[in-house]
Amino acid sequence: MVGVSGRAFPGAGPRHGRAVRSGGVFPLPHHTNSPVKALLEVVTHGSTRLCPFGLVTLKVWYTATSYPKKSAPVRKWPKSKGLLFMFQVWKSLLEVYDLNTVAKDIELPGAFILGAGAASSKILGVNAELIPIVQTKSEKKPAVNGSYIAQINPADKGCLLEKYSSKYTDCEFGLLANLYASEGQPGKVIEVKANGRTGELNFVSCLRQILEKHYGEKPVGMGGTFIIQKGKAKIHVMPPEFSACPLNTDEDVNNWLKFFEMKAPLICQPVIVSRDPGFDLRVEHTHCFSHHGEGGHYHQDTSPDSVQYLGYLLPAELLFRIDRPQETHLVGRD
């Protein structure tokens, strides 16, 4: 289902040859400054348990826009429409999704999409981390794919980060993705700065738990970007081949993955939902890229004394679930 009105989710089109199986749509609460208020509340009350950073500042930031005031939707962030989508394949390891099809089916053609996912091994021939940065196609404009892929370099077994468009022309992904889609217009966002980590939780988990504590049973979704300006981070990249044996525990998954310590600056794309409203979600997922050849799945900074974060986030209006697995587990959701 899609939209606050709860209309039926249309088919994925002839390319997939099937209808996308929707796990449901969940209208998130309308927020104006409330996520900012929730985060500020924790900071001003000095909750180091939920926000274990030495110095944290938050504010509302607004960019100039030429759109007339009457175009701003009532009870929504002015000039900006945020939609949070969770995708997970349950049927086949070779299942392929297309971001253009997704944008069309959610009735947001031309959507600007950020997030974290898996590249299609059917297209690449190997597994790879996908860092999607896509302006999907519309009636007037073709798609612009600025995505990155991080994979294991067959030459030295290190990380190989490449622009997706340097080799491929599609906008496809496989396995799973957590995505934040918006109209890509200027508007209000939340700016978060954090210097020095004093606890065990990573930056994204801190933000998510702050929201969960403030809103309780009411889920709040957010997406956007943050940059690790200084320090280093623990990042993983999937091996090129799937595991030959089942991965039954988090330890099994971690032993299969390839971990690296990567240096700043790292540009990260978090997708967060404060709590699962019953959709069997991965509540946080962050991938990152850089301009020095490193990127992948963000876990944690490894330099707590010197790390610096700067982020810009926006609340979502809808939480949308596609292809909910019939059988589920909690393994590998870090």
WOGIJO-V932485 format. One record per residue. N is the residue number from 0. RES is the residue in one letter. SS is DSSP state (2 for helix, 1 for strand, 0 for the rest). OMEGA is omega as a letter, one per 40 degrees, with the letter a starting at -180 (none if undefined). D_FIRST is the distance of its C-alpha to the first C-alpha in Angstrom with 2 decimals. Layout:
BEGIN
n: <N N>
res: <RES RES>
ss: <SS SS>
omega: <OMEGA OMEGA>
d_first: <D_FIRST D_FIRST>
END
This chain:
BEGIN
n: <0 1 2 3 4 5 6 7 8 9 10 11 12 13 14 15 16 17 18 19 20 21 22 23 24 25 26 27 28 29 30 31 32 33 34 35 36 37 38 39 40 41 42 43 44 45 46 47 48 49 50 51 52 53 54 55 56 57 58 59 60 61 62 63 64 65 66 67 68 69 70 71 72 73 74 75 76 77 78 79 80 81 82 83 84 85 86 87 88 89 90 91 92 93 94 95 96 97 98 99 100 101 102 103 104 105 106 107 108 109 110 111 112 113 114 115 116 117 118 119 120 121 122 123 124 125 126 127 128 129 130 131 132 133 134 135 136 137 138 139 140 141 142 143 144 145 146 147 148 149 150 151 152 153 154 155 156 157 158 159 160 161 162 163 164 165 166 167 168 169 170 171 172 173 174 175 176 177 178 179 180 181 182 183 184 185 186 187 188 189 190 191 192 193 194 195 196 197 198 199 200 201 202 203 204 205 206 207 208 209 210 211 212 213 214 215 216 217 218 219 220 221 222 223 224 225 226 227 228 229 230 231 232 233 234 235 236 237 238 239 240 241 242 243 244 245 246 247 248 249 250 251 252 253 254 255 256 257 258 259 260 261 262 263 264 265 266 267 268 269 270 271 272 273 274 275 276 277 278 279 280 281 282 283 284 285 286 287 288 289 290 291 292 293 294 295 296 297 298 299 300 301 302 303 304 305 306 307 308 309 310 311 312 313 314 315 316 317 318 319 320 321 322 323 324 325 326 327 328 329 330 331 332 333>
res: <M V G V S G R A F P G A G P R H G R A V R S G G V F P L P H H T N S P V K A L L E V V T H G S T R L C P F G L V T L K V W Y T A T S Y P K K S A P V R K W P K S K G L L F M F Q V W K S L L E V Y D L N T V A K D I E L P G A F I L G A G A A S S K I L G V N A E L I P I V Q T K S E K K P A V N G S Y I A Q I N P A D K G C L L E K Y S S K Y T D C E F G L L A N L Y A S E G Q P G K V I E V K A N G R T G E L N F V S C L R Q I L E K H Y G E K P V G M G G T F I I Q K G K A K I H V M P P E F S A C P L N T D E D V N N W L K F F E M K A P L I C Q P V I V S R D P G F D L R V E H T H C F S H H G E G G H Y H Q D T S P D S V Q Y L G Y L L P A E L L F R I D R P Q E T H L V G R D>
ss: <0 1 0 0 0 0 1 0 0 0 0 0 0 0 0 0 0 0 0 0 0 1 1 1 1 1 1 0 0 0 0 0 0 2 2 2 2 2 2 2 2 2 2 2 0 0 0 0 0 0 0 0 1 1 1 1 1 1 1 1 1 0 0 0 0 0 0 0 2 2 2 0 0 0 0 0 0 0 0 0 0 1 1 1 1 1 1 1 0 0 0 0 0 0 0 1 1 1 2 2 2 2 2 2 2 0 0 0 0 0 0 1 1 1 1 1 1 1 0 0 2 2 2 2 0 0 0 0 1 1 1 0 1 1 1 0 0 0 0 0 0 0 0 1 1 0 0 1 1 1 1 1 0 0 0 0 0 0 1 1 1 1 1 2 2 2 0 0 0 0 0 1 1 1 1 1 1 1 1 1 1 1 0 0 0 0 0 0 1 1 1 1 1 1 1 1 1 0 0 0 0 0 2 2 2 2 2 2 2 2 2 2 2 2 2 0 0 0 0 0 1 1 1 1 1 1 1 1 1 1 0 1 1 1 1 1 1 0 0 0 0 0 0 0 0 0 0 0 0 2 2 2 2 2 2 2 0 1 1 1 1 1 1 0 0 1 1 1 1 1 1 1 1 0 0 0 0 0 0 0 0 0 0 1 1 1 1 1 1 0 0 0 0 0 0 1 1 1 1 1 1 0 0 0 0 0 0 1 1 1 1 1 1 1 1 0 0 1 1 1 1 1 0 0 0 0 0 0 0 0 0 0 0 0>
omega: <a i i a i i a i a a a i a a i i i i i a a i i i a i i a i a i i a i i i a a i a a a a i i i a i a a a i a a a i i i i a a i a i a a i a a i a a i i i i a i a a a i a a i a i a i a a i a i a i i a i i i a i a i i i i a a i a i i a a i i i i i i a a i i i i i i a i a i a a i a a a i i i a i a i i i i i i a a a i i i i i a i a a i a a a a i a i a i a i i a i a i i i a i i a i i i a i i i i i a a a a i a a i i i a a i i i a a a i a a a i i i i i a i i i a i i i a i a i i i i a a i a i i a i a a i i i a a i i a i a i i a a i e i a a a a i a i a i a i i a a a i a i a a i a i i i i i i i a a a i a i a i a a a a i i i a i a i i i i a i a a i i i a i i a i a a i a i none>
d_first: <0.00 3.75 6.94 9.04 8.99 5.67 5.60 4.65 4.41 8.22 10.89 12.70 15.79 19.23 20.22 18.20 18.82 15.67 11.95 10.20 9.37 6.37 7.87 5.28 5.27 8.79 10.66 13.98 17.21 18.77 21.78 24.80 27.54 26.38 25.59 28.96 30.53 29.24 30.59 33.79 34.29 34.55 36.82 39.13 39.45 40.42 38.00 39.15 37.33 33.88 35.03 37.91 38.99 42.37 41.40 37.98 37.34 34.20 33.83 31.60 32.22 31.66 32.33 33.85 31.82 32.96 29.91 31.04 30.12 28.47 25.70 24.62 21.51 22.34 21.67 20.47 22.57 24.90 24.40 21.72 17.96 16.77 13.38 13.45 11.78 12.84 13.41 15.48 16.84 17.89 19.36 22.13 24.19 24.42 20.74 20.28 17.45 18.06 17.30 17.79 15.17 12.66 13.80 13.64 10.13 8.96 11.53 14.10 16.78 19.77 17.97 20.43 19.31 21.27 21.05 22.20 21.68 23.68 25.22 25.01 28.12 27.90 28.66 31.06 32.69 32.51 30.20 29.71 27.96 25.77 25.94 23.48 24.60 23.05 22.86 20.59 21.89 21.51 23.37 26.43 26.60 26.33 24.66 26.84 26.64 28.61 27.35 29.80 30.17 32.35 33.99 37.20 40.15 41.98 45.24 45.54 42.51 41.53 38.39 37.84 35.57 34.94 33.06 30.49 31.53 35.13 34.44 31.09 29.43 25.82 22.79 21.72 21.22 21.18 20.81 18.64 18.01 17.17 16.63 16.95 16.13 17.86 19.60 22.74 24.74 27.47 26.82 27.41 26.97 28.44 31.49 32.52 35.93 37.29 40.71 41.88 40.05 41.76 39.41 37.62 33.99 32.78 31.73 27.94 28.26 30.43 27.94 25.12 27.47 28.74 25.32 24.70 28.13 27.67 24.23 24.45 21.48 19.45 17.73 18.56 17.37 19.83 20.70 23.67 26.99 30.25 33.57 36.03 39.09 41.76 42.13 40.69 37.57 36.68 34.31 33.33 32.83 31.77 34.63 34.56 34.31 32.12 34.05 36.30 35.87 33.00 32.11 31.93 32.52 31.98 35.63 35.10 32.34 34.55 37.49 35.58 34.30 36.79 37.35 39.07 40.41 39.54 41.12 39.91 38.69 35.26 32.20 29.17 25.42 23.84 20.21 20.30 18.35 20.92 19.70 17.09 15.06 14.87 12.67 15.91 16.08 19.02 19.68 21.90 22.67 25.25 26.93 29.96 32.30 35.71 38.31 40.81 39.15 37.31 33.68 31.12 29.23 30.50 31.78 34.45 37.34 40.71 42.91 42.18 45.35 44.76 41.01 39.55 35.90 34.56 30.85 28.58 25.13 22.46 19.92 16.21 13.99 10.59 10.27 7.67 8.50 9.15 11.71 12.64 16.29 17.59 20.73 20.93 23.73 24.67 27.02 26.99 24.60 27.30>
END
